[in-house]
Amino acid sequence: MRPAVTFSRVPAGLAQRCAASLIGERAGGGIGHFFCAGMKPVLYLLCVLVASAVSAAVPESVEITYRVSVGSLKVGEGHDVMQHDGRTYSLVSESKTVGLAALFYRLNLTRRSTGKVTANGLRPDSFAELRNGKPKRSARFDWDKRTAVLVDGDNEQTVSLPEDTWDQASFAYNFAFTDLQKATFQVNLTDGRRIQHYDYVVVGKETIDTEMGRLETIHVKKVQPPGDKRGFDSWISLAHHNLPVRIRITEKDGTAFDSVVAKIAYPSK
């Protein structure tokens, strides 16, 4: 049994930092959300083959509930709804602070992403973020012109749009629609403020504990450049179509915010 949590155990500023992690501004990685030096090529190939085999035929409707915690302290909840018809997709990701964290800093965050399902995975057309019901940031993607319009409050800018660009909502779900064909890969992510480049690596196959029981996963991680202590890790479930079942955001001081799956449902239309 976990020890009881008291107000004195909540570090100063934890609620605000929790909110920032739900928002995704501190990790420098995404979404959110590898291949280590000693990993055998054969092991990586097996991971790819297994992941590819189970990623087929993603259900048209998916609902995932997450619990967000810092150590043993529960600080938030998340609920995602993803729908697709094989050609287009829509994704609504909602998260909020709960418990003691909500007493100090109440946050309800909604992110929406829509776009196309392609042979190379999800390709977003639009992204929007709302905080406590108010529009905060957005992005519109013009793949023909290779430009994106980014809106952050009153600031609007048009920037170049590189290949392999996702928004914070769609990135973690892209693994369900494409194969992990490389040990390392590069991505571009936007939160509506800017588009940033990141390197990712496939760590390998790992078993994690969840409220749904033990799940076999593939662990994917952001490569941290020298001096960058902020991390972003994602675990995708082999039994659930390569959907994200755990996301960990690590701050520069080492504080880790863990979002772990509590429930996955496949509602029929």
C-alpha positions as CSV (number, residue, x, y, z in Angstrom):
1,M,0.0,0.0,0.0
2,R,1.3,3.4,-0.9
3,P,1.9,5.8,2.0
4,A,-0.7,8.6,2.6
5,V,0.1,11.9,0.9
6,T,0.0,15.0,3.0
7,F,0.2,18.7,2.0
8,S,3.7,18.9,3.5
9,R,5.0,16.4,0.9
10,V,4.0,18.5,-2.1
11,P,7.2,20.3,-3.3
12,A,6.9,24.0,-3.9
13,G,5.7,24.7,-7.4
14,L,4.9,21.1,-8.1
15,A,1.3,21.9,-9.2
16,Q,2.5,24.5,-11.7
17,R,5.2,22.1,-12.9
18,C,2.7,19.3,-13.2
19,A,0.5,21.6,-15.3
20,A,3.5,22.5,-17.5
21,S,4.1,18.8,-18.0
22,L,0.5,18.2,-19.0
23,I,0.9,21.1,-21.4
24,G,4.2,19.6,-22.7
25,E,6.3,22.7,-22.5
26,R,9.1,21.5,-20.2
27,A,10.4,18.2,-21.8
28,G,11.5,19.7,-25.1
29,G,10.2,16.6,-26.8
30,G,6.6,16.7,-27.7
31,I,3.5,15.6,-26.9
32,G,3.9,14.2,-25.5
33,H,5.5,11.1,-26.8
34,F,15.2,3.7,-28.6
35,F,18.0,1.9,-29.8
36,C,20.8,1.9,-27.2
37,A,24.5,1.4,-28.1
38,G,24.6,-2.2,-26.8
39,M,21.4,-3.4,-28.5
40,K,22.0,-6.3,-30.9
41,P,20.8,-5.7,-34.5
42,V,18.9,-9.0,-34.4
43,L,17.0,-7.8,-31.3
44,Y,16.0,-4.6,-33.0
45,L,14.8,-6.5,-36.0
46,L,12.6,-8.7,-33.9
47,C,11.1,-5.6,-32.2
48,V,10.3,-4.2,-35.6
49,L,8.8,-7.4,-36.9
50,V,6.6,-7.8,-33.8
51,A,5.5,-4.1,-33.8
52,S,4.7,-4.2,-37.5
53,A,2.6,-7.3,-37.2
54,V,0.3,-6.0,-34.5
55,S,0.0,-2.4,-35.8
56,A,-2.3,-3.5,-38.7
57,A,-6.0,-2.7,-38.6
58,V,-6.2,0.0,-36.0
59,P,-9.8,0.1,-34.8
60,E,-11.7,3.1,-36.2
61,S,-12.5,4.4,-32.7
62,V,-10.1,4.3,-29.7
63,E,-10.5,5.8,-26.2
64,I,-7.6,5.8,-23.8
65,T,-7.6,6.9,-20.1
66,Y,-4.4,7.8,-18.4
67,R,-3.3,8.4,-14.8
68,V,-0.5,11.1,-14.4
69,S,1.8,10.8,-11.4
70,V,5.0,12.1,-9.9
71,G,6.4,9.2,-8.0
72,S,3.5,7.9,-5.8
73,L,1.6,11.2,-6.0
74,K,-1.2,11.3,-8.5
75,V,-1.4,14.8,-10.1
76,G,-3.5,14.4,-13.2
77,E,-5.8,12.4,-15.5
78,G,-5.9,12.2,-19.3
79,H,-8.5,11.0,-21.8
80,D,-7.9,10.6,-25.5
81,V,-10.4,9.9,-28.2
82,M,-9.1,9.0,-31.7
83,Q,-11.2,8.2,-34.7
84,H,-10.3,7.4,-38.3
85,D,-11.7,5.9,-41.5
86,G,-8.5,4.8,-43.1
87,R,-8.2,8.1,-45.0
88,T,-8.7,10.8,-42.4
89,Y,-8.4,11.0,-38.6
90,S,-9.5,13.2,-35.7
91,L,-8.0,13.2,-32.2
92,V,-9.1,14.9,-29.1
93,S,-6.8,14.7,-26.1
94,E,-8.0,16.1,-22.7
95,S,-6.0,16.3,-19.5
96,K,-6.5,18.0,-16.1
97,T,-4.9,18.3,-12.8
98,V,-6.5,16.4,-9.9
99,G,-6.2,16.0,-6.2
100,L,-3.7,18.2,-4.4
101,A,-2.3,19.5,-7.6
102,A,-5.7,20.8,-8.6
103,L,-6.0,22.6,-5.3
104,F,-2.9,24.6,-6.1
105,Y,-3.3,25.0,-9.8
106,R,-6.4,24.0,-11.7
107,L,-5.8,23.2,-15.4
108,N,-8.1,21.7,-18.0
109,L,-6.2,21.2,-21.3
110,T,-7.7,20.1,-24.6
111,R,-5.7,19.4,-27.8
112,R,-7.4,18.6,-31.1
113,S,-5.7,17.3,-34.2
114,T,-7.2,16.4,-37.6
115,G,-5.6,15.3,-40.8
116,K,-5.0,12.4,-43.2
117,V,-4.0,8.8,-42.8
118,T,-1.2,8.1,-45.3
119,A,1.1,5.2,-46.2
120,N,3.7,6.9,-44.0
121,G,1.4,7.5,-41.0
122,L,-0.6,10.4,-39.8
123,R,-0.2,13.8,-41.6
124,P,-1.9,16.6,-39.6
125,D,-3.9,19.4,-41.3
126,S,-4.8,21.3,-38.2
127,F,-4.0,21.5,-34.5
128,A,-5.6,23.5,-31.7
129,E,-5.0,23.8,-28.0
130,L,-7.4,25.2,-25.4
131,R,-6.6,25.9,-21.7
132,N,-9.5,26.0,-19.3
133,G,-11.8,26.4,-22.3
134,K,-10.0,29.3,-23.9
135,P,-8.0,29.0,-27.2
136,K,-4.2,29.2,-26.6
137,R,-2.3,27.9,-29.7
138,S,-3.0,26.4,-33.1
139,A,-1.3,25.3,-36.3
140,R,-2.5,25.0,-39.9
141,F,-0.5,22.8,-42.2
142,D,-0.3,23.4,-46.0
143,W,1.6,20.4,-47.3
144,D,1.3,21.6,-50.9
145,K,3.0,24.9,-50.2
146,R,5.2,23.3,-47.5
147,T,4.2,26.0,-45.0
148,A,2.5,26.1,-41.6
149,V,0.7,28.9,-39.9
150,L,1.4,29.0,-36.2
151,V,-0.7,30.9,-33.8
152,D,0.3,31.6,-30.2
153,G,-2.1,34.0,-28.5
154,D,-2.0,37.2,-30.6
155,N,1.2,36.2,-32.4
156,E,0.8,34.6,-35.9
157,Q,3.6,33.5,-38.2
158,T,4.1,31.4,-41.3
159,V,7.0,29.1,-41.3
160,S,8.5,26.4,-43.5
161,L,7.0,22.9,-43.0
162,P,9.5,20.1,-43.1
163,E,8.6,16.5,-43.9
164,D,7.9,14.3,-40.9
165,T,6.2,17.0,-38.9
166,W,3.5,16.3,-36.3
167,D,1.7,18.3,-33.6
168,Q,1.8,17.5,-29.9
169,A,-1.4,15.5,-30.1
170,S,-0.8,13.3,-33.1
171,F,2.8,12.3,-32.7
172,A,2.3,9.6,-30.1
173,Y,-0.4,8.0,-32.2
174,N,1.6,7.9,-35.4
175,F,3.3,4.7,-34.3
176,A,0.0,2.9,-34.7
177,F,-0.2,3.8,-38.4
178,T,3.4,3.3,-39.4
179,D,6.2,0.7,-38.9
180,L,9.2,1.2,-36.8
181,Q,11.7,0.5,-39.6
182,K,14.8,2.2,-38.2
183,A,16.7,2.0,-35.0
184,T,16.9,5.8,-35.0
185,F,14.7,8.4,-36.7
186,Q,14.1,12.1,-36.9
187,V,10.9,14.0,-36.3
188,N,9.7,17.6,-36.2
189,L,7.2,18.6,-33.6
190,T,5.1,21.8,-33.1
191,D,3.0,23.1,-30.2
192,G,1.8,26.1,-32.2
193,R,4.8,28.3,-31.1
194,R,7.5,26.8,-33.3
195,I,8.6,23.7,-35.2
196,Q,11.5,21.9,-33.5
197,H,13.6,19.0,-34.7
198,Y,14.4,16.0,-32.5
199,D,16.2,12.7,-32.8
200,Y,14.6,9.5,-31.5
201,V,15.8,6.0,-30.8
202,V,14.2,2.6,-30.3
203,V,15.4,1.3,-26.9
204,G,13.7,-2.1,-27.4
205,K,11.0,-4.4,-26.0
206,E,10.0,-3.8,-22.3
207,T,7.2,-5.1,-20.0
208,I,5.4,-2.4,-18.0
209,D,2.9,-2.6,-15.1
210,T,-0.4,-0.8,-15.6
211,E,-4.0,-0.9,-14.2
212,M,-4.7,-3.1,-17.1
213,G,-2.0,-5.5,-16.0
214,R,1.4,-6.2,-17.5
215,L,1.8,-5.0,-21.1
216,E,4.5,-5.9,-23.6
217,T,5.7,-2.7,-25.2
218,I,8.3,-1.1,-27.4
219,H,10.1,1.8,-25.7
220,V,10.9,4.8,-27.8
221,K,13.0,7.7,-26.5
222,K,14.1,11.2,-27.4
223,V,17.9,11.4,-27.8
224,Q,19.2,14.0,-25.4
225,P,22.0,16.2,-26.7
226,P,24.9,17.0,-24.4
227,G,23.7,19.2,-21.6
228,D,20.0,18.5,-22.3
229,K,18.6,16.8,-19.2
230,R,15.0,17.1,-20.3
231,G,13.6,13.7,-21.5
232,F,10.6,12.3,-23.4
233,D,9.9,8.6,-23.4
234,S,7.0,6.7,-24.9
235,W,6.0,3.1,-24.6
236,I,3.7,1.6,-27.3
237,S,1.6,-1.5,-26.7
238,L,2.2,-4.6,-28.8
239,A,-1.2,-6.0,-27.8
240,H,-3.0,-2.7,-28.6
241,H,-2.1,-1.8,-32.1
242,N,1.1,0.2,-31.1
243,L,-1.0,2.7,-29.2
244,P,0.8,4.8,-26.5
245,V,0.3,3.3,-23.1
246,R,2.9,5.2,-21.2
247,I,4.5,8.6,-21.6
248,R,7.2,10.0,-19.3
249,I,8.3,13.6,-19.3
250,T,11.5,14.4,-17.4
251,E,12.4,17.9,-16.4
252,K,16.0,19.3,-16.2
253,D,16.0,18.8,-12.4
254,G,15.2,15.1,-12.8
255,T,11.5,15.3,-11.9
256,A,9.6,12.7,-13.9
257,F,5.9,13.0,-14.8
258,D,4.5,9.6,-15.8
259,S,1.3,9.1,-17.8
260,V,0.3,5.4,-17.6
261,V,-2.7,3.8,-19.2
262,A,-5.7,2.9,-17.0
263,K,-8.1,1.8,-19.7
264,I,-8.4,1.3,-23.4
265,A,-11.7,0.9,-25.2
266,Y,-12.7,0.4,-28.8
267,P,-16.3,1.7,-29.1
268,S,-18.2,0.6,-32.1
269,K,-19.9,3.4,-34.1
